[in-house]
Amino acid sequence: MRSDSVTKGMQQAPHRSLFNALGLTKEEMERPLVGIVSSYNEIVPGHMNLDKIVEAVRMGVAMAGGTPIVFPAIAVCDGIAMGHQGMKYSLVTRDLIADSTEAMAMAHQFDALVMVPNCDKNVPGLLMAAARVNIPTVFVSGGPMLAGKVKGCKTSLSSMFEAVGAYAAGTMTEEDVEEYENKVCPTCGSCSGMYTANSMNCLTEVLGMGLKGNGTIPAVYSQRLKLAKQAGMKVMELLEKNIRPRDIMTEKAFLNALTVDMALGCSTNSMLHLPAIAHEAGIDLNLDKANEISAKTPNLCHLAPAGHTYMEDLNEAGGVYAVMNELMKKDLVYTDLITATGKTVYENIKDCKNIDPEVIRPIEQPYSEIGGIAVLKGNLAPDSAVVKRSAVAPEMMKHEGPARVFDCEEDAIKAIKDGKIVSGDVVVIRYEGPKGGPGMREMLNPTSAIMGMGLGSSVALITDGRFSGASRGASIGHVSPEAAVGGNIALVQEGDIIQIDINANTLNFVISDEELEERRKAWKPKEDRKLTGYLARYAALVTSGNRGAILEVPKY
């Protein structure tokens, strides 16, 4: 066992003395040491219940003959970090989580790991660490929040952000907003729609790193505790069989993840995280594959914010495995891959039927014949840009309008709330990318302001920052190259006509080649912002082009 290097032999007597200081018995030191990575904290609603999940995992590991040892991982609540300086720190924590978990696992020579994440950057960060360390590993998340209920209708966090915009537009009173404030987030758990956290927890199931229900069993259900115990027991089976993350997270597994991503209508942030996780597993996941897969993958689910169903509904309908079972009917998923269950994908999903066709559309009657995410290209996004197609109103799938240009999120929000954005406009927010932000902030506040002002079906928003999984409407993010490195988004001027055609996967602005070249020659980088601490280190690494193990910011 790996842990022999800290528990066996005369040279390890000092190590054993330190284990004695922990209160470990001789019998415990002779068993496999299983690290449990706990993301528990008291600031993230999706993590406040993880102490109970971790304790259940501990019981499972011990019941199966292992010695469970808990160590922590940080996690940021993107909702609380939204709309201020804190959002610059959200994405970068993914790499901090991966780095620190790798350090702990390698320094202490654990034989196996159970990862207990839940929210946005915590899940991909720990998946990255699992691929790096490559010892037997199982994931069990904290589970989604139950949907809120306002005036008899289910709702979620995205409605809260839009309520603020509606108040600014005069269509909601302060009392209305307070009612939303008190009801949209009624329990612990990751926010209840198909936002980034739930997207990544569902895709963890698809990748084969989590057990059935990992992405969908609500946080407050006792079934979640049973799942955690099963995860603790299952990791011991994987250790016995020597099944490792890189045996599970193969290229075909990532293609399955992209396919189910399209069927579920996951967050656009999955297009950032899947390539980064694949990179750690030694796989080059080219996002040109996304449109290829989308073209043949029907969109089967319209979970909030795309529709009016929530994670609890997907769970009752059969969960992720039922979605995969539908896709299997048209041979759209690879089924011969090994998973953390110890079984193949086929063995996992063959008996998981779609119980509610209103939540999971039968594959013969999809919401659309193509997937829920589109990657766009054109002279405004020469490398790529990403949009959650399933959350765009039909009338905005093709849009042309004048650019309203802003160099930061705050200026755009002020213009929206002041009524300076009108029907037909295309809001462009730039210098919010990995380098330009730095940190690539999410743009949930401006998209919610647009929706709240009643402009969701007539105004588009384009940014080199990110969009939250809670964003809806014609919100096109991750524009690459970003403005800070001289990408064409930096050259857009007020009033330029922008042409969006999501069905054709194109994003352009009307400009001659000669004029574009003149603007490129005249462009000058913005002055560096005053940065300290980790943000300064992050910006320096992005600027230097370092995209290795320290900070993986893939080219989109």
C-alpha positions as CSV (number, residue, x, y, z in Angstrom):
1,M,0.0,0.0,0.0
2,R,1.1,3.6,-0.6
3,S,0.7,4.2,3.1
4,D,3.3,1.7,4.0
5,S,5.8,4.5,3.4
6,V,4.5,6.2,6.5
7,T,3.3,3.2,8.6
8,K,5.6,0.2,8.0
9,G,9.2,-0.5,8.9
10,M,11.9,0.8,11.3
11,Q,12.5,4.0,9.3
12,Q,8.8,4.9,9.8
13,A,8.9,4.7,13.6
14,P,8.9,8.5,13.8
15,H,5.9,8.6,11.5
16,R,4.0,6.1,13.7
17,S,4.8,8.2,16.7
18,L,2.9,11.1,15.1
19,F,0.0,8.8,14.2
20,N,0.0,7.8,17.9
21,A,-0.3,11.5,18.7
22,L,-3.5,11.5,16.6
23,G,-4.9,8.7,18.7
24,L,-4.6,6.0,16.0
25,T,-4.3,2.4,17.1
26,K,-1.9,-0.1,15.7
27,E,-4.9,-1.8,14.1
28,E,-5.9,1.4,12.3
29,M,-2.3,2.0,11.1
30,E,-2.4,-1.5,9.5
31,R,-5.5,-0.7,7.5
32,P,-5.6,1.4,4.3
33,L,-5.5,5.1,5.0
34,V,-8.4,6.8,3.3
35,G,-8.3,10.6,3.0
36,I,-11.8,12.3,3.1
37,V,-11.6,15.7,1.6
38,S,-14.2,17.8,3.4
39,S,-15.4,21.0,1.9
40,Y,-17.4,21.8,5.0
41,N,-17.7,25.5,6.0
42,E,-20.2,27.8,7.6
43,I,-20.4,30.5,4.8
44,V,-21.5,28.4,1.8
45,P,-25.2,27.2,2.0
46,G,-24.2,24.2,-0.2
47,H,-21.5,23.2,2.3
48,M,-23.1,23.8,5.7
49,N,-24.4,20.2,5.8
50,L,-21.1,18.6,4.7
51,D,-20.1,17.7,8.2
52,K,-22.9,15.2,8.3
53,I,-22.0,13.9,4.8
54,V,-18.4,13.5,5.9
55,E,-19.3,11.6,9.1
56,A,-21.4,9.2,7.0
57,V,-18.5,8.7,4.6
58,R,-16.3,8.0,7.7
59,M,-18.7,5.3,8.8
60,G,-18.7,3.7,5.3
61,V,-14.9,3.6,5.1
62,A,-14.6,2.1,8.6
63,M,-17.4,-0.5,7.9
64,A,-15.4,-1.6,4.8
65,G,-12.1,-2.0,6.7
66,G,-10.4,1.3,6.1
67,T,-9.1,4.0,8.3
68,P,-10.8,7.3,7.5
69,I,-8.8,10.6,8.0
70,V,-10.5,13.9,7.2
71,F,-8.7,17.0,5.9
72,P,-10.2,20.2,4.5
73,A,-10.7,22.0,1.2
74,I,-11.8,25.6,0.8
75,A,-15.0,26.7,-1.1
76,V,-16.5,30.0,-2.2
77,C,-20.2,30.8,-2.5
78,D,-20.5,32.4,-5.9
79,G,-23.8,33.9,-5.0
80,I,-22.3,35.8,-2.0
81,A,-19.2,36.6,-4.1
82,M,-21.3,38.0,-7.0
83,G,-21.2,41.6,-8.1
84,H,-18.1,42.9,-6.2
85,Q,-14.4,42.4,-5.9
86,G,-14.9,38.9,-4.4
87,M,-16.0,37.5,-7.7
88,K,-12.5,37.9,-9.0
89,Y,-11.5,35.2,-6.6
90,S,-14.1,32.6,-7.5
91,L,-12.6,30.9,-10.5
92,V,-9.0,31.0,-9.2
93,T,-10.1,29.0,-6.1
94,R,-10.6,26.0,-8.5
95,D,-6.8,25.8,-8.9
96,L,-6.1,26.5,-5.2
97,I,-8.4,23.6,-4.3
98,A,-6.7,21.3,-6.8
99,D,-3.2,22.3,-5.7
100,S,-3.8,22.1,-1.9
101,T,-5.6,18.7,-2.2
102,E,-2.8,17.3,-4.3
103,A,-0.3,18.5,-1.7
104,M,-2.2,16.9,1.2
105,A,-2.7,13.6,-0.6
106,M,0.9,13.3,-1.7
107,A,2.5,14.5,1.6
108,H,0.6,12.0,3.7
109,Q,0.6,9.1,1.3
110,F,-3.1,8.2,1.4
111,D,-4.1,4.9,-0.2
112,A,-7.5,6.3,-1.5
113,L,-9.6,9.4,-1.3
114,V,-13.3,10.3,-1.0
115,M,-14.0,13.8,-2.2
116,V,-16.9,15.7,-0.6
117,P,-17.6,18.9,-2.6
118,N,-20.7,20.7,-3.6
119,C,-20.5,24.2,-5.1
120,D,-19.2,25.7,-8.2
121,K,-15.4,25.6,-8.3
122,N,-15.1,23.0,-5.6
123,V,-16.3,20.2,-7.8
124,P,-14.0,20.7,-10.8
125,G,-11.1,21.6,-8.4
126,L,-11.3,18.3,-6.7
127,L,-11.8,16.4,-10.0
128,M,-8.6,18.0,-11.2
129,A,-6.9,16.9,-8.0
130,A,-8.2,13.3,-8.4
131,A,-6.9,13.1,-11.9
132,R,-3.5,14.4,-10.8
133,V,-3.0,12.2,-7.8
134,N,-4.6,9.2,-9.5
135,I,-5.3,6.9,-6.5
136,P,-8.7,5.2,-6.1
137,T,-11.2,7.9,-5.5
138,V,-15.0,8.3,-5.2
139,F,-17.0,11.6,-5.1
140,V,-20.1,12.3,-3.0
141,S,-21.5,15.8,-3.2
142,G,-23.6,17.6,-0.6
143,G,-26.7,17.6,-2.9
144,P,-29.0,20.3,-4.3
145,M,-31.2,22.7,-2.3
146,L,-34.9,22.2,-2.5
147,A,-36.7,24.8,-4.7
148,G,-38.3,27.8,-3.0
149,K,-41.9,28.6,-3.4
150,V,-43.3,32.1,-3.9
151,K,-47.0,32.7,-4.5
152,G,-47.5,29.0,-5.1
153,C,-44.8,28.7,-7.7
154,K,-41.4,27.0,-7.4
155,T,-38.5,29.3,-7.7
156,S,-34.7,29.6,-7.1
157,L,-31.8,32.0,-6.7
158,S,-31.9,33.3,-10.2
159,S,-35.4,34.6,-9.5
160,M,-33.9,36.6,-6.6
161,F,-31.3,38.4,-8.8
162,E,-34.0,39.1,-11.4
163,A,-36.3,40.5,-8.6
164,V,-33.7,43.2,-8.0
165,G,-33.9,44.2,-11.6
166,A,-37.7,44.1,-11.5
167,Y,-37.6,46.4,-8.5
168,A,-35.4,48.8,-10.4
169,A,-37.9,48.7,-13.3
170,G,-40.7,49.5,-10.9
171,T,-42.6,46.2,-11.5
172,M,-41.9,44.9,-8.0
173,T,-42.3,46.5,-4.6
174,E,-39.8,46.3,-1.8
175,E,-42.2,44.0,0.0
176,D,-42.3,41.7,-3.1
177,V,-38.5,41.5,-3.1
178,E,-38.4,40.8,0.6
179,E,-40.8,37.9,0.1
180,Y,-38.4,36.4,-2.5
181,E,-35.5,37.1,-0.2
182,N,-37.1,35.0,2.5
183,K,-38.3,32.1,0.3
184,V,-36.1,31.4,-2.7
185,C,-33.4,29.6,-0.8
186,P,-35.3,27.5,1.8
187,T,-32.8,24.8,2.7
188,C,-29.1,24.0,2.6
189,G,-27.6,22.6,-0.6
190,S,-26.3,23.8,-3.9
191,C,-28.8,26.3,-5.5
192,S,-31.8,24.3,-6.9
193,G,-31.6,24.9,-10.7
194,M,-29.2,23.5,-13.3
195,Y,-26.6,26.0,-12.3
196,T,-22.8,25.4,-12.3
197,A,-22.6,23.4,-9.0
198,N,-25.4,21.0,-10.0
199,S,-24.2,20.8,-13.5
200,M,-20.8,19.6,-12.4
201,N,-22.2,17.3,-9.8
202,C,-24.3,15.7,-12.5
203,L,-21.4,15.5,-14.8
204,T,-19.3,13.8,-12.1
205,E,-21.9,11.0,-12.3
206,V,-21.5,10.9,-16.1
207,L,-17.7,10.8,-15.9
208,G,-18.1,7.8,-13.6
209,M,-16.6,9.4,-10.5
210,G,-19.8,9.6,-8.5
211,L,-22.4,7.1,-7.6
212,K,-26.0,7.1,-8.8
213,G,-27.8,10.2,-7.4
214,N,-24.6,12.2,-6.7
215,G,-26.0,15.1,-8.7
216,T,-29.7,15.0,-7.9
217,I,-30.5,13.6,-4.4
218,P,-31.6,16.7,-2.4
219,A,-29.2,17.8,0.4
220,V,-31.9,17.5,3.1
221,Y,-32.9,13.9,2.2
222,S,-31.6,11.1,4.4
223,Q,-30.9,9.2,1.1
224,R,-28.0,11.5,0.8
225,L,-26.5,10.2,4.0
226,K,-27.0,6.6,2.7
227,L,-25.2,7.6,-0.5
228,A,-22.3,9.0,1.5
229,K,-21.9,5.7,3.4
230,Q,-22.0,3.8,0.1
231,A,-19.3,6.0,-1.2
232,G,-17.1,5.3,1.8
233,M,-17.6,1.5,1.3
234,K,-17.2,1.7,-2.5
235,V,-13.8,3.4,-2.3
236,M,-12.5,0.4,-0.5
237,E,-13.7,-1.8,-3.3
238,L,-12.0,0.4,-5.9
239,L,-8.8,0.2,-3.8
240,E,-9.0,-3.6,-3.8
241,K,-9.5,-3.7,-7.5
242,N,-6.9,-0.9,-8.1
243,I,-9.4,1.2,-10.2
244,R,-8.1,4.7,-10.4
245,P,-9.4,8.0,-11.7
246,R,-7.5,7.9,-15.0
247,D,-9.0,4.4,-15.6
248,I,-12.4,6.0,-15.3
249,M,-11.9,9.5,-16.7
250,T,-11.0,8.5,-20.2
251,E,-11.5,10.4,-23.4
252,K,-14.7,8.6,-24.1
253,A,-15.9,9.4,-20.6
254,F,-15.4,13.1,-21.3
255,L,-17.2,12.8,-24.6
256,N,-20.1,11.2,-22.6
257,A,-19.9,14.2,-20.3
258,L,-20.2,16.7,-23.2
259,T,-23.1,14.6,-24.6
260,V,-25.1,14.6,-21.3
261,D,-24.2,18.3,-20.8
262,M,-26.1,19.0,-24.1
263,A,-29.1,16.8,-23.1
264,L,-29.4,18.4,-19.6
265,G,-28.7,22.0,-20.7
266,C,-25.9,22.5,-18.2
267,S,-24.1,25.7,-17.2
268,T,-21.8,27.2,-19.8
269,N,-19.1,27.0,-17.1
270,S,-18.9,23.3,-17.8
271,M,-17.1,24.4,-21.0
272,L,-14.4,25.9,-18.8
273,H,-14.1,23.0,-16.3
274,L,-14.3,19.9,-18.5
275,P,-11.2,20.8,-20.5
276,A,-9.3,21.7,-17.3
277,I,-10.2,18.3,-15.7
278,A,-9.4,16.5,-18.9
279,H,-6.0,18.3,-19.1
280,E,-5.1,16.9,-15.6
281,A,-6.1,13.4,-16.9
282,G,-3.7,13.8,-19.8
283,I,-6.5,14.3,-22.4
284,D,-6.8,17.2,-24.8
285,L,-10.5,18.0,-24.9
286,N,-11.0,20.3,-27.9
287,L,-14.2,22.3,-27.6
288,D,-14.7,22.1,-31.3
289,K,-16.2,18.8,-30.3
290,A,-19.0,20.6,-28.5
291,N,-20.9,21.7,-31.6
292,E,-20.3,18.3,-33.3
293,I,-21.8,16.6,-30.3
294,S,-24.6,19.2,-29.9
295,A,-25.6,18.7,-33.6
296,K,-26.6,15.0,-32.8
297,T,-27.6,15.3,-29.2
298,P,-31.2,16.3,-28.4
299,N,-31.9,18.6,-25.5
300,L,-34.1,16.6,-23.1
301,C,-34.4,18.8,-20.0
302,H,-35.4,22.4,-19.3
303,L,-34.4,22.8,-15.7
304,A,-34.3,26.3,-14.1
305,P,-33.3,28.8,-15.3
306,A,-34.2,27.4,-18.8
307,G,-37.6,26.1,-17.5
308,H,-39.8,25.5,-14.5
309,T,-38.4,22.2,-13.2
310,Y,-35.7,21.8,-10.6
311,M,-33.2,19.3,-9.4
312,E,-35.6,17.6,-7.0
313,D,-37.9,17.0,-10.0
314,L,-35.0,15.5,-12.1
315,N,-34.2,13.3,-9.1
316,E,-37.8,12.0,-8.9
317,A,-37.9,11.5,-12.7
318,G,-35.0,9.1,-12.6
319,G,-31.9,11.3,-12.4
320,V,-28.9,11.5,-14.5
321,Y,-28.9,7.8,-15.3
322,A,-32.4,8.0,-16.7
323,V,-31.2,10.8,-19.0
324,M,-28.3,8.6,-20.1
325,N,-30.7,5.7,-20.7
326,E,-32.7,7.9,-23.1
327,L,-29.5,8.8,-24.9
328,M,-28.5,5.2,-25.1
329,K,-31.6,4.5,-27.2
330,K,-29.9,6.3,-30.1
331,D,-26.3,5.1,-29.2
332,L,-25.2,8.5,-28.1
333,V,-23.2,7.5,-25.1
334,Y,-20.3,5.0,-24.7
335,T,-21.6,2.3,-22.4
336,D,-18.5,0.0,-22.0
337,L,-16.6,2.3,-19.7
338,I,-15.7,1.4,-16.1
339,T,-17.0,3.7,-13.4
340,A,-16.6,4.2,-9.6
341,T,-19.5,1.9,-9.0
342,G,-17.2,-0.9,-10.1
343,K,-19.5,-1.6,-13.0
344,T,-19.8,-0.3,-16.6
345,V,-21.9,2.6,-17.8
346,Y,-24.3,0.1,-19.3
347,E,-24.7,-1.9,-16.1
348,N,-25.3,1.4,-14.3
349,I,-28.0,2.8,-16.6
350,K,-29.8,-0.1,-18.2
351,D,-32.6,-0.4,-15.7
352,C,-33.0,3.4,-15.0
353,K,-36.2,4.4,-16.7
354,N,-37.6,7.9,-17.3
355,I,-40.4,8.1,-14.8
356,D,-41.6,11.6,-15.7
357,P,-41.6,12.6,-19.4
358,E,-42.5,16.2,-18.5
359,V,-39.1,16.6,-16.7
360,I,-37.0,14.3,-18.9
361,R,-38.4,14.4,-22.4
362,P,-38.4,11.1,-24.3
363,I,-35.6,11.1,-26.9
364,E,-38.3,10.9,-29.6
365,Q,-39.9,14.2,-28.3
366,P,-37.0,16.5,-27.2
367,Y,-37.2,20.2,-26.5
368,S,-34.9,20.5,-29.5
369,E,-33.0,18.2,-31.8
370,I,-29.7,19.8,-30.9
371,G,-28.0,20.3,-27.5
372,G,-28.4,22.9,-24.8
373,I,-25.0,24.6,-25.3
374,A,-23.5,26.2,-28.4
375,V,-19.9,27.3,-29.1
376,L,-19.9,30.4,-31.4
377,K,-17.2,31.7,-33.7
378,G,-16.7,34.7,-35.9
379,N,-14.8,37.9,-36.2
380,L,-15.9,39.0,-32.7
381,A,-14.8,35.6,-31.2
382,P,-12.1,34.2,-33.5
383,D,-11.3,31.4,-31.0
384,S,-14.8,30.8,-29.5
385,A,-17.6,32.0,-27.3
386,V,-20.2,30.0,-25.4
387,V,-24.0,30.4,-24.9
388,K,-26.6,28.3,-23.1
389,R,-28.8,27.8,-26.1
390,S,-31.6,26.1,-24.1
391,A,-32.1,29.3,-22.0
392,V,-32.4,31.6,-25.0
393,A,-35.8,32.8,-26.1
394,P,-36.7,31.7,-29.7
395,E,-36.8,35.3,-31.0
396,M,-33.2,35.9,-29.8
397,M,-31.6,32.9,-31.5
398,K,-30.8,35.3,-34.3
399,H,-30.3,39.0,-33.4
400,E,-28.7,42.0,-34.9
401,G,-28.3,45.3,-33.0
402,P,-26.0,48.2,-32.1
403,A,-23.2,47.6,-29.5
404,R,-23.4,49.4,-26.2
405,V,-19.8,49.0,-24.9
406,F,-18.6,48.9,-21.3
407,D,-15.2,48.1,-19.9
408,C,-16.5,46.7,-16.6
409,E,-19.5,45.0,-15.2
410,E,-20.4,47.9,-12.8
411,D,-20.8,50.4,-15.6
412,A,-23.0,48.1,-17.6
413,I,-25.3,47.4,-14.6
414,K,-25.7,51.2,-14.0
415,A,-26.7,51.8,-17.6
416,I,-29.2,49.0,-17.6
417,K,-30.8,50.2,-14.3
418,D,-30.8,53.8,-15.5
419,G,-32.9,52.8,-18.5
420,K,-30.1,53.6,-21.0
421,I,-30.3,50.1,-22.6
422,V,-33.3,49.7,-25.0
423,S,-34.8,46.9,-27.0
424,G,-32.5,45.7,-29.8
425,D,-29.3,46.7,-28.1
426,V,-26.3,44.4,-27.6
427,V,-24.5,45.0,-24.3
428,V,-20.8,44.3,-24.6
429,I,-18.8,44.0,-21.3
430,R,-15.1,43.5,-21.8
431,Y,-11.8,43.5,-19.8
432,E,-13.4,40.9,-17.5
433,G,-11.5,37.8,-18.8
434,P,-8.9,35.7,-17.1
435,K,-6.2,38.4,-17.5
436,G,-8.4,41.5,-17.9
437,G,-10.5,41.0,-14.7
438,P,-8.4,39.4,-13.6
439,G,-10.2,36.2,-12.5
440,M,-13.0,36.1,-15.2
441,R,-16.0,37.3,-13.1
442,E,-19.4,35.9,-13.7
443,M,-22.0,38.3,-15.2
444,L,-25.2,37.1,-13.3
445,N,-25.9,40.7,-12.1
446,P,-26.1,42.3,-15.6
447,T,-28.1,39.4,-17.1
448,S,-30.5,39.4,-14.2
449,A,-30.9,43.2,-14.5
450,I,-31.8,42.8,-18.2
451,M,-34.3,40.1,-17.4
452,G,-35.7,42.1,-14.5
453,M,-36.1,45.1,-16.7
454,G,-38.2,43.1,-19.1
455,L,-35.6,43.1,-21.8
456,G,-34.7,39.4,-21.9
457,S,-36.3,38.8,-25.2
458,S,-34.9,41.9,-27.0
459,V,-31.4,42.6,-25.6
460,A,-28.3,40.4,-25.9
461,L,-25.2,40.5,-23.7
462,I,-21.7,39.6,-24.8
463,T,-18.6,39.4,-22.5
464,D,-15.1,38.0,-22.3
465,G,-16.0,37.2,-18.7
466,R,-18.2,34.2,-17.6
467,F,-21.9,33.7,-17.2
468,S,-23.4,32.0,-14.2
469,G,-25.3,28.8,-14.7
470,A,-28.2,30.9,-13.4
471,S,-28.0,33.3,-16.4
472,R,-30.6,33.1,-19.1
473,G,-31.4,35.0,-22.3
474,A,-29.0,35.7,-25.1
475,S,-26.0,35.8,-22.8
476,I,-22.8,35.0,-24.7
477,G,-19.7,34.6,-22.6
478,H,-16.1,33.3,-22.6
479,V,-15.4,35.4,-25.7
480,S,-11.8,34.5,-26.7
481,P,-9.3,36.0,-27.3
482,E,-10.2,38.3,-24.4
483,A,-10.0,42.1,-24.7
484,A,-6.9,42.4,-22.4
485,V,-4.7,40.5,-24.9
486,G,-6.0,42.5,-27.9
487,G,-8.9,40.2,-28.9
488,N,-11.3,41.7,-31.3
489,I,-13.8,42.3,-28.5
490,A,-11.5,45.1,-27.5
491,L,-11.9,46.7,-30.9
492,V,-15.7,47.0,-30.9
493,Q,-16.9,50.6,-30.8
494,E,-20.2,52.1,-29.5
495,G,-22.8,51.6,-32.2
496,D,-21.1,48.9,-34.2
497,I,-23.7,46.5,-35.5
498,I,-23.3,43.0,-34.0
499,Q,-24.8,39.9,-35.6
500,I,-25.6,36.9,-33.5
501,D,-26.8,33.6,-35.1
502,I,-26.9,30.9,-32.5
503,N,-28.3,28.2,-34.8
504,A,-25.5,28.9,-37.2
505,N,-22.9,29.1,-34.4
506,T,-21.7,32.6,-35.4
507,L,-20.9,35.8,-33.7
508,N,-19.7,38.8,-35.8
509,F,-19.6,42.6,-35.9
510,V,-20.0,44.5,-39.1
511,I,-16.6,45.9,-40.0
512,S,-14.4,45.9,-43.1
513,D,-11.1,44.1,-42.9
514,E,-9.3,47.4,-43.5
515,E,-11.1,49.2,-40.6
516,L,-10.5,46.2,-38.3
517,E,-6.8,46.3,-39.1
518,E,-6.7,50.1,-38.4
519,R,-8.4,49.6,-35.0
520,R,-6.0,46.8,-34.2
521,K,-3.0,49.0,-34.9
522,A,-4.4,51.8,-32.8
523,W,-5.4,49.6,-29.8
524,K,-3.3,50.0,-26.7
525,P,-3.5,47.7,-23.6
526,K,-5.3,49.1,-20.6
527,E,-3.1,50.1,-17.7
528,D,-2.4,47.3,-15.3
529,R,-4.7,47.3,-12.3
530,K,-3.2,47.5,-8.9
531,L,-3.2,43.9,-7.7
532,T,-1.9,42.2,-4.6
533,G,-1.8,38.7,-3.2
534,Y,-3.1,35.7,-5.2
535,L,-4.8,37.8,-7.8
536,A,-1.4,39.4,-8.8
537,R,0.1,35.9,-9.0
538,Y,-2.8,34.7,-11.1
539,A,-2.7,37.6,-13.5
540,A,1.1,37.2,-13.9
541,L,0.7,33.5,-14.7
542,V,-2.1,34.1,-17.3
543,T,-0.1,36.9,-18.9
544,S,3.0,34.7,-19.2
545,G,1.0,32.0,-20.9
546,N,1.7,29.5,-18.1
547,R,-1.2,27.1,-18.5
548,G,0.3,24.2,-16.6
549,A,-0.5,22.5,-13.4
550,I,-0.3,25.6,-11.3
551,L,-3.1,27.5,-13.1
552,E,-4.9,25.8,-15.9
553,V,-6.9,28.4,-17.8
554,P,-7.7,26.5,-21.0
555,K,-8.2,28.2,-24.4
556,Y,-11.9,28.0,-24.9
